[in-house]
Amino acid sequence: MTNFDSPWKEVLDVYFEAFILFCFPELHVQIDWPHGRKSLDKELQQIAVEGEIGLRIVDKLVEVRLLSGEVRWLLIHVEVQSQPNVSFTRRMFVYFYRIFDKYDKPLVSLAILGDDNPEWRPKTFGQDVFGCRINFEFPIVKLLDFAKDIETLERSQNPFATVVLAHLITLQTAGNPRDRCDWKLRLVRPLYEKGKSRAEVRQMFRVIDWMMDLPRNLELQFRADVDLIEQEKSMPYVTSIDRLIREEIEAEASKAGLERGLKQGLEQGLEQGLEKGQLAGKIEIIGQLLGELVLPMNELVSKSIEELQAILSQLQEQLRSRDQ
């Protein structure tokens, strides 16, 4: 299955209110959205390390204020799970009690289930030992449930509906890249026809492009089709820095990262070495696009995967800010 973690992290950062409105409308009406929200991702990472349950880049912890006027904060802990996991409910419970213990504030844990198993619907964790009982329940949204009404998702003005549609089509077209390419263009075309701003088009384009990965030959065809759309609409929104970054990364990071990753893999294991080498290659290329000297390659590959991901995220954010 395609790895959805990276696009989902960006989705929850950018479309958080749209996500709550789409998946949990009864919660959306209780939040004071104009007041703003505060991201607590760093605090969540610290809790995850302390709990020895590993870092998951798609977990979100967000602080919001309710409309009730009470001087208290609601902490929303969002989980995106792309594959069935027997320890999922336990992890939700561990995160819940550790966050509650640290902040001592009302807390709701929400789960987005993005897997392709219609029967897997974990929403409780409990135990009963000599009368000592735990019964932890949390709300879930099963993305697969929306697959029965694709047309409604296409018509929706909520950007999160487009995200869900891209996710579902990616699942449905596994092993059928031609259909995925057709659908990808079908999802991108309306972005230029709904009066969206340049920033909105580029943001959603990145998400769709990230989720609906294509083989090289079909990716080239898709890019050519997007160029035609932009020429028709006189809207060259994603032809400059986004395309340059992707092409440079695919060509150079694949080559340089693979070679360096293989070398690193001899010492630390093939899979981790390849990932570190590829991340280091991307960092080097994006640093060059920004005109910045990040770090020598030998220093980059000596860092942990988490450190490399943090550096890469910072550089990508700089690129996005520069191009807006």
PEMOJO-V820991 format. One record per helix or strand of 2 or more residues. SS is the DSSP state (2 for helix, 1 for strand). FROM is the first residue (numbers start at 1). LEN is the number of residues. Records with the same first field share a line. If there is no record, write none. Layout:
SS = FROM-LEN, FROM-LEN
This chain:
2 = 5-10, 16-8, 25-4, 33-3, 41-10, 88-16, 143-13, 159-14, 177-16, 198-14, 216-18, 241-28, 270-21, 297-4, 305-19
1 = 37-3, 60-7, 73-9, 107-7, 124-6, 132-6, 139-4
